Amino acid sequence: MWHCATLFLLICKMTTGACEQGCNSPKKQAHCDSEQHNCQQYALVPYTNNGILSEFYETNKTISIRGIEKKFTIKQNWQDNGVAGVVWEAATVLSEYLHKTYSLQNKTVLELGAGTGLVGMVAASLGAKVTVTDLKKALPLLQENMDLNFPNNSATAPHVDELQWGEDVRKYLKFPFDFIVGADIIYLESSFDSLVETLSDLTKNSINTKIILSSKLRYDRVKVFVSKLQDRFSSVQLVCKDNKTNTVVYECN
Ligand SMILES: C[S@@+](CC[C@H](N)C(=O)[O-])C[C@H]1O[C@@H](n2cnc3c(N)ncnc32)[C@H](O)[C@@H]1O
């Protein structure tokens, strides 16, 4: 999987779409379908350690989320962890969307493909009980980031656990989650079926669980994924488009 990281990072957005409302009026964005944004163009750029991708080589990042006082310190490790070792813009967009749209106090949240864990940390700092998950090899850095931002075994710290899409999720079904969230996890077409299967398995005992996914628009991949979601879930809605980062947020249940 890590091998796909370099190819993935060669994709660079050159222009943005036409829907100008950004994420400031979340629910009003449903009409703003990604299909309208066919003026988007993408290009391959040379892969370089200190050029356009230099942000991935910052070992520590401080991230502020609009409206939240706490600052989040993220330790990054692109060299060893690849895509799971850096913070993606979709994580910031999803964090802001969650904060603006929902009250998370005492809600339960499960994050899939958490990477460095920004979304889970934001949810926890807003009062949610959070479990952040990823592939096994991503967990040590994920745990380090939780310890960095919720020191001294803080009771509010997200719990870190392994969850590989397509695998058995029964241990997560004991207590249904109010929200299942994921930032920038729609990127590898080969994982789409297992991700949809996992989302379906995780929600089969609870009609109240809301799935919220953010994704940078890359070619038609998001459309392919959304149509797979529509095959399994009764409601799949585009609820936000952030033009600055060319990122969309979908809700599904
Ligand atoms: C592009 S990164 C996004 C990380 C983080 N959510 C963010 O936005 O900063 C994609 C994440 O999905 C995880 N992932 C990829 N395939 C997975 C799978 N089959 N099961 C679980 N996690 C997976 C990767 O390890 C990585 O952390």
The ligand as an ORCA input file, in Angstrom:
! r2SCAN-3c Opt
* xyz 0 1
  C      -4.530      9.933      2.612
  S      -4.354      9.218      4.178
  C      -5.452     10.221      5.171
  C      -5.000     10.296      6.607
  C      -5.834     11.198      7.494
  N      -7.215     10.761      7.519
  C      -5.745     12.627      7.055
  O      -6.653     13.075      6.335
  O      -4.796     13.312      7.424
  C      -5.282      7.681      4.014
  C      -5.311      6.831      5.273
  O      -6.079      5.645      5.034
  C      -5.402      4.543      5.622
  N      -5.755      3.299      4.900
  C      -5.491      3.010      3.603
  N      -5.935      1.791      3.286
  C      -6.510      1.296      4.421
  C      -7.169      0.064      4.732
  N      -7.304     -0.905      3.820
  N      -7.642     -0.112      5.982
  C      -7.500      0.872      6.909
  N      -6.892      2.067      6.683
  C      -6.398      2.274      5.450
  C      -3.929      4.890      5.433
  O      -3.100      4.146      6.305
  C      -3.943      6.387      5.717
  O      -3.783      6.674      7.080
*
